[in-house]
Amino acid sequence: IGVTYGRRATSLPPPADVARFLARGTVLDRVRLLNADPLALRAFAGMGLAVDVTVPNALVPRVADSVAFARQWVRDSVAPHAAAGTNVSRILVGRDVISQANRTLLLCLVPAMQNLHAALLATSLHRRIKVSAAHSLGVLAVSTPPSAARFREGYDAAVVKPLLGFLRATGAPFMVNAYPFYGLTSDAELDFALFRVGAEGVTDAGTGLVYTNALDAQLDAVHSAMKRLGFGDVDVVVAETGWPWAGEDWEIGAGVDHAGDYNRNAIRHLGSGVGTPLMPNRTFEVSIFSLFDENLKPGPMSEHHFGLFHADMTPIYDAGILTAPESAKVTPAAPAPAPDAGAADSGGRQWCVPTPAADAAVLQENIDFVCGGGMDCGPIRPGGRCYEPDTVQAHAAYAMNLYFRSNGQHAFDCDFGRTGVVTTVDPSFGSCNFT
């Protein structure tokens, strides 16, 4: 689980304070920077969080035109911080380049990625730092139904195929900015966007598969388009997703309750191991947009209010990413212009779940410890109501929470060698009730 750290705002805390807060007060293990600001990169040194840096669109043509410039950029903007303890894990080239109207910029994307990879090879950083780019759903000419999705005509052969070939060759993921909020055309679509639709869902006539939420449909659309070009094996990562907690009167769904619902449900669903109809039985890396509100961004009110936290780092609403005891300090945001109903409320309850970065072998040891100590782990045995999804992460969540709730729900009962974390988001799914 990651977060996008945008800084287009008039009043934000120092990056060093932000880095300490994310590392110690949240379950997040990744942060995405929308530039390569040295002050922010220095702040994350030694914090353990994976950091994605971004080459601004304005520099992409120069990086594409000159291997020497690409090497200099890596030497100046990345290598010193990697050597000083900042866990730089990716370089992202531009922002939403394929959806831009600038064809010159578009044709520079893959050459820029290739030159940056060559620069990483020259500094022996290519094994720990991958090169990719984040794209909006605007890269697709058709996105519904998911099985019929395809990339925009004229771009698939000239840009997308070489891009996907590069990602496959280097082991980097295809990164997509997926926002069900922007697909809303009426209030009737809110339940589908907010993961509130039951098993009936929406059926893709091409495959017969049923979709119970919009995010799954968007991710499967990207996967279908990639598979159509012969690259269904390239991994998909959610580079950005989120929901505004305030907006204009005419912006459907903008509101603090819906923002909390969406982000909690998206994090829980993508980490559950259920996967999507076309990509089942897997988890997804996801970064929530955004860490803070950004009042200097252009556009309607919603563009300014995607933040998870106020500038003093108190939460605007509970997204389920705080560690105990901070999770008890949630303060309500000021109401949006048109308050929404239907927020999910944890009622002060807490659950114990694995940390996102926990090793699978250690989680299996946690399962063995709990289930070998006389506790009833029948629900995660074959045929049990919590057996599916059959993943170590899902079974460990059940077992660790069972131990936590059976031993007084103290923070230390969820430590498990620092592989457990207390959350206020109910991890129950389907017929598997963790309460």
LOSE-387342 format. One line per field, with one value per residue (C-alpha): residue number from 1; residue in one letter; z, x, y. Coordinates in Angstrom, 2 decimals, decimal comma. Layout:
BEGIN
num	(NUM  ...)
residu	(A  ...)
z	(Z  ...)
x	(X  ...)
y	(Y  ...)
//
This chain:
BEGIN
num	(1  2  3  4  5  6  7  8  9  10  11  12  13  14  15  16  17  18  19  20  21  22  23  24  25  26  27  28  29  30  31  32  33  34  35  36  37  38  39  40  41  42  43  44  45  46  47  48  49  50  51  52  53  54  55  56  57  58  59  60  61  62  63  64  65  66  67  68  69  70  71  72  73  74  75  76  77  78  79  80  81  82  83  84  85  86  87  88  89  90  91  92  93  94  95  96  97  98  99  100  101  102  103  104  105  106  107  108  109  110  111  112  113  114  115  116  117  118  119  120  121  122  123  124  125  126  127  128  129  130  131  132  133  134  135  136  137  138  139  140  141  142  143  144  145  146  147  148  149  150  151  152  153  154  155  156  157  158  159  160  161  162  163  164  165  166  167  168  169  170  171  172  173  174  175  176  177  178  179  180  181  182  183  184  185  186  187  188  189  190  191  192  193  194  195  196  197  198  199  200  201  202  203  204  205  206  207  208  209  210  211  212  213  214  215  216  217  218  219  220  221  222  223  224  225  226  227  228  229  230  231  232  233  234  235  236  237  238  239  240  241  242  243  244  245  246  247  248  249  250  251  252  253  254  255  256  257  258  259  260  261  262  263  264  265  266  267  268  269  270  271  272  273  274  275  276  277  278  279  280  281  282  283  284  285  286  287  288  289  290  291  292  293  294  295  296  297  298  299  300  301  302  303  304  305  306  307  308  309  310  311  312  313  314  315  316  317  318  319  320  321  322  323  324  325  326  327  328  329  330  331  332  333  334  335  336  337  338  339  340  341  342  343  344  345  346  347  348  349  350  351  352  353  354  355  356  357  358  359  360  361  362  363  364  365  366  367  368  369  370  371  372  373  374  375  376  377  378  379  380  381  382  383  384  385  386  387  388  389  390  391  392  393  394  395  396  397  398  399  400  401  402  403  404  405  406  407  408  409  410  411  412  413  414  415  416  417  418  419  420  421  422  423  424  425  426  427  428  429  430  431  432  433  434  435)
residu	(I  G  V  T  Y  G  R  R  A  T  S  L  P  P  P  A  D  V  A  R  F  L  A  R  G  T  V  L  D  R  V  R  L  L  N  A  D  P  L  A  L  R  A  F  A  G  M  G  L  A  V  D  V  T  V  P  N  A  L  V  P  R  V  A  D  S  V  A  F  A  R  Q  W  V  R  D  S  V  A  P  H  A  A  A  G  T  N  V  S  R  I  L  V  G  R  D  V  I  S  Q  A  N  R  T  L  L  L  C  L  V  P  A  M  Q  N  L  H  A  A  L  L  A  T  S  L  H  R  R  I  K  V  S  A  A  H  S  L  G  V  L  A  V  S  T  P  P  S  A  A  R  F  R  E  G  Y  D  A  A  V  V  K  P  L  L  G  F  L  R  A  T  G  A  P  F  M  V  N  A  Y  P  F  Y  G  L  T  S  D  A  E  L  D  F  A  L  F  R  V  G  A  E  G  V  T  D  A  G  T  G  L  V  Y  T  N  A  L  D  A  Q  L  D  A  V  H  S  A  M  K  R  L  G  F  G  D  V  D  V  V  V  A  E  T  G  W  P  W  A  G  E  D  W  E  I  G  A  G  V  D  H  A  G  D  Y  N  R  N  A  I  R  H  L  G  S  G  V  G  T  P  L  M  P  N  R  T  F  E  V  S  I  F  S  L  F  D  E  N  L  K  P  G  P  M  S  E  H  H  F  G  L  F  H  A  D  M  T  P  I  Y  D  A  G  I  L  T  A  P  E  S  A  K  V  T  P  A  A  P  A  P  A  P  D  A  G  A  A  D  S  G  G  R  Q  W  C  V  P  T  P  A  A  D  A  A  V  L  Q  E  N  I  D  F  V  C  G  G  G  M  D  C  G  P  I  R  P  G  G  R  C  Y  E  P  D  T  V  Q  A  H  A  A  Y  A  M  N  L  Y  F  R  S  N  G  Q  H  A  F  D  C  D  F  G  R  T  G  V  V  T  T  V  D  P  S  F  G  S  C  N  F  T)
z	(0,00  -1,00  -1,23  -3,73  -2,11  -4,12  -2,89  -4,87  -1,77  0,19  3,63  4,06  6,78  6,16  4,22  7,14  9,39  6,68  6,20  9,93  10,19  7,24  8,48  12,12  12,14  9,10  7,45  4,18  2,73  -0,46  -1,44  -4,92  -5,57  -8,55  -9,12  -7,83  -5,18  -3,30  -0,03  -0,10  -1,20  1,66  4,11  3,28  3,82  6,28  6,61  4,79  2,52  -1,20  -3,11  -6,72  -8,32  -11,45  -14,42  -15,20  -18,63  -19,54  -19,22  -21,09  -24,58  -23,31  -21,59  -24,80  -27,03  -25,02  -23,15  -21,64  -20,22  -18,86  -17,13  -15,69  -14,39  -12,69  -11,23  -9,89  -8,95  -7,97  -7,30  -4,36  -2,52  -3,19  -1,80  1,27  2,27  0,40  -1,00  -4,53  -6,28  -9,52  -11,91  -13,57  -16,88  -17,15  -15,99  -18,17  -21,31  -23,62  -22,94  -23,73  -27,01  -27,51  -30,08  -29,78  -26,06  -26,77  -29,15  -26,61  -23,90  -24,75  -25,82  -22,52  -20,59  -22,52  -21,86  -18,15  -17,94  -19,66  -17,15  -14,27  -15,83  -15,93  -12,19  -11,28  -9,97  -12,55  -10,28  -7,50  -9,53  -12,36  -15,01  -15,83  -16,41  -15,04  -17,41  -17,08  -18,54  -21,39  -23,01  -23,88  -26,88  -25,45  -21,80  -21,48  -21,35  -19,96  -22,35  -25,36  -24,19  -26,54  -26,69  -28,71  -32,43  -33,83  -30,45  -29,98  -32,62  -32,38  -28,60  -26,53  -28,02  -27,62  -24,11  -23,10  -24,67  -22,58  -19,39  -20,06  -20,81  -17,66  -15,28  -14,64  -14,26  -16,35  -14,02  -14,28  -12,62  -11,98  -10,71  -10,59  -9,32  -12,74  -14,44  -12,52  -14,57  -12,02  -8,35  -9,43  -10,21  -6,76  -5,21  -8,04  -7,62  -3,82  -3,63  -2,35  -5,05  -4,09  -5,96  -8,80  -10,10  -13,78  -16,31  -19,13  -22,08  -23,78  -20,99  -18,74  -15,81  -13,12  -11,83  -8,39  -8,45  -10,95  -10,01  -10,98  -14,30  -14,98  -14,12  -16,23  -19,13  -19,00  -18,75  -21,73  -23,86  -22,98  -23,66  -27,04  -27,99  -26,63  -23,28  -20,81  -18,68  -17,80  -14,24  -13,54  -10,66  -9,45  -9,55  -8,33  -7,10  -4,71  -4,03  -3,22  0,21  -1,05  -4,40  -6,32  -5,95  -9,42  -8,84  -8,26  -5,21  -3,84  -0,04  3,07  3,70  0,19  0,22  3,36  2,00  -1,32  -0,02  2,79  0,46  -2,34  0,02  1,57  -1,76  -3,61  -0,68  -0,03  -2,58  -4,35  -7,42  -10,32  -12,59  -15,26  -12,80  -9,90  -6,76  -6,52  -4,69  -6,30  -5,34  -4,89  -4,10  -2,78  -4,15  -2,27  1,00  1,40  -0,18  -2,92  -3,14  -5,92  -8,48  -11,28  -11,86  -9,82  -6,04  -6,07  -7,55  -4,37  -1,94  -2,54  0,61  3,35  5,96  7,07  7,07  10,78  9,78  11,52  9,31  7,32  7,64  8,60  5,57  7,69  7,21  10,68  13,11  16,76  18,84  16,20  14,73  17,75  17,04  13,96  13,82  11,52  8,65  8,14  6,25  2,48  0,75  0,24  2,94  1,88  3,73  4,07  5,58  6,96  10,68  12,57  15,83  17,58  16,85  15,86  13,94  13,57  10,02  8,42  7,43  3,64  3,52  5,72  4,32  3,35  5,21  8,42  7,95  7,62  10,93  12,44  11,17  12,58  15,94  16,29  14,87  16,67  20,02  20,35  18,63  16,18  12,70  11,05  8,94  7,05  6,55  3,18  2,94  5,67  5,15  5,09  3,08  -0,10  -1,19  -0,51  0,12  3,01  3,46  3,74  6,10  8,22  8,53  9,95  12,30  13,59  14,20  16,01  18,36  18,83  19,73  22,00  24,08  25,06  21,86  23,20  20,67  21,70  20,87  17,23  17,07  15,69  15,31  13,79  11,00  12,41  12,56  14,19  11,84  12,19  8,82  9,05  6,90  6,60  3,07  1,59  4,10  6,13  9,13  11,18  14,03)
x	(0,00  1,43  0,46  1,08  2,92  1,91  3,07  1,08  -0,22  0,49  0,93  2,51  4,70  8,45  9,28  11,32  8,24  6,15  8,64  8,78  4,99  4,49  7,15  6,03  2,36  0,89  0,84  2,06  5,24  5,57  5,45  5,27  6,90  5,68  9,22  12,70  12,91  16,21  14,75  11,99  14,38  16,77  13,86  13,07  16,64  16,66  12,86  12,41  9,61  9,96  10,10  9,04  10,47  9,17  10,88  8,77  7,12  9,27  12,45  11,24  12,37  15,88  16,16  14,97  17,38  20,55  21,89  24,45  21,70  19,87  23,05  23,63  20,05  20,43  23,82  22,42  18,84  18,84  22,23  23,32  20,04  20,11  23,65  22,55  19,82  16,73  14,98  14,38  12,52  11,24  11,77  8,50  8,81  6,48  2,91  0,13  2,22  0,22  -3,01  -1,41  -2,18  1,56  2,67  6,32  6,22  4,38  7,06  9,77  8,32  9,89  13,31  13,43  12,67  15,35  17,95  17,16  17,46  20,84  21,86  20,85  22,89  25,91  25,57  24,69  21,28  19,20  18,48  16,91  15,37  12,89  11,73  8,04  5,37  1,89  -1,07  -4,69  -7,53  -7,38  -4,91  -7,90  -10,13  -12,73  -12,99  -16,45  -17,12  -13,66  -13,23  -13,57  -11,02  -8,31  -5,70  -6,22  -5,77  -2,48  -0,79  -0,82  1,80  3,85  4,05  2,18  3,73  7,31  6,40  4,99  7,96  10,32  8,35  8,38  12,11  13,03  10,48  8,71  4,92  2,35  1,08  -2,43  -4,24  -7,71  -10,45  -14,03  -15,03  -14,38  -16,57  -19,70  -22,58  -25,40  -26,04  -27,30  -23,71  -22,35  -22,84  -20,88  -18,05  -17,96  -17,88  -21,46  -22,94  -23,87  -23,17  -25,55  -23,12  -22,71  -22,09  -19,56  -21,44  -18,18  -16,97  -19,99  -17,90  -19,66  -18,21  -19,23  -17,19  -15,92  -12,26  -12,11  -13,71  -11,16  -8,19  -9,51  -10,03  -6,33  -5,40  -7,63  -6,09  -2,59  -3,50  -4,95  -1,44  0,18  1,35  -1,09  1,87  3,00  2,02  -0,54  -0,03  -2,50  -0,26  -3,06  -6,61  -8,64  -11,79  -12,32  -13,74  -15,28  -16,33  -18,66  -22,42  -22,56  -19,78  -21,48  -20,30  -17,76  -17,91  -16,05  -18,19  -17,79  -14,05  -13,62  -15,76  -13,93  -10,38  -10,99  -12,76  -10,19  -7,28  -9,07  -10,18  -6,88  -5,00  -7,44  -6,04  -9,40  -8,11  -10,36  -12,52  -9,79  -6,87  -8,09  -6,31  -3,80  -3,13  -2,39  0,04  -1,96  -1,12  -3,80  -4,01  -3,19  -1,37  -2,50  -5,00  -3,43  -5,06  -2,75  -3,95  -6,21  -9,71  -12,91  -13,04  -12,65  -9,14  -8,08  -9,59  -8,19  -6,06  -5,98  -4,45  -4,52  -1,25  -0,82  -1,00  -4,28  -6,58  -9,36  -11,22  -10,32  -8,85  -7,74  -4,02  -3,02  -1,21  -2,32  -2,61  -2,89  -5,92  -7,91  -7,11  -9,27  -10,87  -13,80  -13,31  -15,40  -18,50  -18,43  -20,71  -23,26  -22,78  -23,24  -24,91  -24,01  -20,52  -19,16  -18,47  -16,15  -17,89  -14,52  -13,65  -10,16  -8,74  -5,27  -3,99  -0,58  1,55  1,71  5,43  5,27  7,14  4,92  7,13  6,82  3,05  2,87  4,74  2,11  -0,65  1,12  1,62  -2,04  -3,61  -1,18  -2,02  -5,52  -7,46  -10,23  -8,80  -11,49  -12,77  -9,44  -9,19  -10,29  -14,06  -14,18  -16,05  -12,75  -10,66  -11,09  -9,03  -6,47  -3,53  -1,11  -1,99  -5,73  -5,32  -2,80  -5,22  -7,86  -5,49  -3,71  -7,00  -8,35  -5,36  -5,65  -9,35  -8,91  -6,15  -7,59  -6,94  -3,81  -1,42  1,26  -1,14  -0,89  2,87  3,83  7,45  6,40  4,46  1,03  -0,73  -3,94  -6,51  -9,97  -11,07  -13,04  -11,12  -14,12  -15,06  -17,90  -19,10  -15,90  -16,77  -13,74  -15,91)
y	(0,00  3,36  7,00  9,77  12,68  15,74  19,15  21,71  23,45  26,61  25,03  21,61  20,06  19,59  16,41  15,06  15,19  13,54  10,73  9,96  10,01  7,64  5,23  5,13  6,04  4,26  0,83  2,37  0,92  2,99  6,66  8,13  11,49  13,49  14,82  14,02  16,75  16,20  17,51  14,88  12,12  12,92  12,83  9,20  7,97  5,09  5,04  1,74  2,94  2,24  5,53  6,13  9,28  10,98  12,59  15,70  15,83  18,84  16,76  13,67  14,87  15,65  12,27  10,60  12,51  11,95  8,93  11,29  13,50  10,46  9,29  12,75  12,89  9,52  10,52  13,81  12,93  9,26  7,67  9,90  9,26  5,52  5,44  7,45  5,00  6,14  3,05  4,35  1,55  3,08  5,94  6,93  8,74  11,71  11,76  10,37  10,92  8,65  10,56  13,93  15,66  16,27  13,68  14,72  13,95  10,71  9,44  10,30  8,06  4,70  6,10  8,02  4,83  2,93  5,63  5,72  1,94  2,19  4,85  2,57  -0,23  2,06  2,77  -0,87  0,25  -1,61  -4,58  -2,50  0,36  -0,27  2,20  2,56  5,21  5,86  6,14  7,21  5,17  7,67  5,24  3,06  3,68  1,26  0,21  -1,36  -4,16  -5,05  -7,98  -5,64  -3,07  -1,91  0,81  3,97  3,44  4,65  4,43  0,66  -0,12  3,07  3,43  0,86  -2,30  -1,02  0,18  -3,21  -4,95  -2,83  -3,54  -7,28  -7,32  -5,38  -6,91  -3,61  -3,24  -1,39  1,33  2,72  5,62  4,18  6,49  5,15  8,61  10,12  7,52  8,53  9,92  9,50  8,72  5,30  4,29  5,12  1,68  0,03  2,56  2,20  -1,63  -1,78  -4,00  -7,55  -10,75  -9,82  -7,17  -6,30  -9,06  -8,76  -10,25  -11,19  -13,48  -14,01  -12,78  -10,74  -7,45  -6,22  -3,00  -0,44  -0,70  -4,38  -3,52  -0,79  -3,00  -5,87  -3,47  -2,59  -6,26  -7,14  -4,40  -5,60  -9,23  -8,23  -7,06  -10,23  -8,85  -10,38  -11,50  -7,96  -7,08  -4,35  -1,90  0,73  3,81  6,07  5,76  7,85  9,81  13,51  14,29  17,56  18,96  21,24  20,80  19,28  16,73  13,40  11,48  13,95  13,80  12,71  9,63  8,31  9,04  6,98  4,16  4,02  4,09  1,61  -0,79  -0,41  -1,12  -4,08  -5,55  -5,17  -6,69  -9,53  -11,98  -12,30  -10,44  -9,44  -11,63  -11,77  -11,72  -13,87  -15,05  -12,25  -9,01  -5,64  -2,94  0,27  3,88  6,20  9,71  11,83  12,38  16,02  18,38  20,51  23,91  25,13  22,60  23,86  22,53  22,14  21,90  18,12  18,46  20,24  17,72  14,23  14,44  11,81  14,13  17,75  19,70  18,87  15,18  14,50  12,41  14,06  10,75  7,20  5,42  2,47  3,10  4,33  2,09  1,86  3,96  6,68  4,92  6,05  9,69  10,11  13,53  14,23  16,61  19,67  18,57  18,73  21,22  18,43  15,80  12,19  9,38  5,74  5,81  2,60  2,91  0,57  1,51  1,82  -1,81  -2,93  -5,86  -7,35  -7,92  -8,60  -5,63  -5,14  -5,98  -9,10  -12,10  -15,05  -17,53  -15,53  -15,25  -19,04  -19,30  -16,99  -19,30  -22,36  -20,63  -19,63  -22,78  -25,07  -23,52  -24,87  -22,08  -22,89  -22,39  -24,50  -21,57  -21,41  -25,18  -26,64  -26,25  -23,61  -20,35  -18,38  -20,85  -18,83  -17,00  -19,71  -17,36  -17,09  -13,42  -14,07  -17,05  -15,15  -12,23  -14,55  -16,39  -13,27  -11,50  -14,58  -14,51  -10,74  -10,89  -13,91  -12,31  -8,96  -6,95  -5,29  -3,79  -6,30  -9,15  -8,03  -7,64  -11,07  -10,07  -6,73  -8,45  -7,48  -4,14  -2,97  -1,44  0,08  -1,31  -4,57  -7,10  -9,42  -10,49  -12,53  -15,12  -14,75  -12,61  -11,58  -10,27)
//
